[in-house]
Amino acid sequence: MATQHTTFKLNTGAHIPAVGFGTWQDAGAQEAAVLEALKAGYRHIDTARIYGTEKAVGAAIKKSGVPRKEIFITTKLWNNSHHPDEVEPAIDASLKDLDTDYLDLYLMHWPSPFERSETLMPKDEDGKIKPGKDDYVETYKAMEKLVKSGKTKAIGVSNFSKAELERLLKETSLVPAAHQIELHPYLQQKDFVEWQKSKGIHVSQYSPFGNQNEIYDSGKDLGKLIDNETLTEVGKKYGKNGAQTALAWGIAHEHSVLPKSKTPERIRANLEGDFKLEPADLKKLDGLDKKIRFNDPSGGFGWNFYADLDGKK
């Protein structure tokens, strides 16, 4: 089965491939998985400092023989490096591990700062995260300088609320090129998505399969999104499974989607989620919204995430 290799234009003029390869979890398996993904035809790789997979991504790109300029690489600034003086050293460390001299997209992973620290998860004697005092606006202003210096072609954010994004737009110069958020047919956030589009912010979907990930406690009592009857029935019409159809739903709404897998067959199958849904079928999938959010680390991170968004408990 073919894939369409859809791309979307960012507010910088650059193009982001619609299907990206996510590298969260299973750090030891990522070099082989990324190599498999590049061989299959993926040209968009998504990683982050906290994933511990940047070295594996860099090694896989080298081994693949695919020219760097053909690959869209995203990584993310972690919460322990929100102090403006830590932002450039943080991207430098990521560039070194990725074995590249520039990124295509650098995201602030969360709006919430941790205490300035060499440790990724600084904790007090009770094992609780030590929150920091750095303002995400000042962190973002430091990120803006990285575009000027050429270390990244674009910057953006992840896991922001609408109010946090509004403040960012008001107090900084560069409109984020992308916002990476949890988004899937069970959490569609239509108003928020439309508002971001109106501002020129591209939406990128993590956890595009919803509660497929075992790490999420929320949604354990629900059937898996990818087994949803409507999703699988619509998919059958195109010779696709529920997972591929969930990806096609996101792409139809002009979002990039970030499935992850370490299984060669699934890696290839996910790329084939880039197919065109007929309007009537898209409408059926738009009707699946349950406003259910599976990822909310507010308690552990000491920050009230998604305060004004769908799915907040």
Secondary structure, DSSP 4 states (H G I P E B T S, - for coil): ------EEE-TTS-EEESB-EE--S-GGGHHHHHHHHHHHT--EEE--GGGT-HHHHHHHHHHH---GGG-EEEEEE-GGG-SHHHHHHHHHHHHHHHT-S-BSEEEES-SPPBPS-SSSS-B-TTS-B-B----HHHHHHHHHHHHHHTSBS-EEEES--HHHHHHHHHH-SSPPSEEEEE-BTTB--HHHHHHHHHTTPEEEEESTTGGGSTT--TTTTSPPGGG-HHHHHHHHHTT--HHHHHHHHHHHTT-EE----SSHHHHHHHHTT--PPPHHHHHHHHTT---------HHHHTS-TTTTSTT--
